[in-house]
Amino acid sequence: MPGWAKKTLAALVVAFVLFFVVTRPDDAAAAVHSFAATGQSIIQFFRSLVA
């Protein structure tokens, strides 16, 4: 993928995230909370495998 395409895609993703946060802050907070909970679940799973 050319460098300009990566930069354009990254800019579009950032613009979408900012738009989502500004227009629907409650939903954005719920999405972040969901991602954090998922991350903690994955960490807990791997810790249980190691222990």
N, C-alpha and C positions, 0 to 999 in steps of 0.2 A: 504494500500500500504506500503510495507516495506521501512524502512529509506533509504536503499541504492538505491532503485528505485527512490525515490523522489530526492535524490542528483544527480543521473545520469540524470534524466529528466531536472532538473534545469541547470545542466552543459551543456546539449545539447541545451537548449533554449538560454543560454548566448552565447554559441559558434555560434549559428545561427545568433543572433543579431549582434555580433561582425563581423562575416563574411559579413552580409548584409551591415553594416555601412562602412566597408573597401572597399568592391567591388562596391557598388552603393550608394555613399554618397548623391547624389541628390534625389534618390528615398527614402532613409531613412529619409532625412529632410522633404520630402513631407508627408511621413507617420506620422511623429511626429506632423507636422502641422495639419494634418487631425484629429489625435486623440485629439489634444488640442482644435480644433474648435468644435469637437463633445462634449467634456467635457464642454466647455463654453455654448453650446446650451442646454445641460442637466441642467446646473446650472441656466441658464436663464429661462427655463421651470418651474423649481421648485420655483424660486423666483416669477414668475408670478402667480403661484398657491397660494403662501402665501400672496401676496399683495392684 
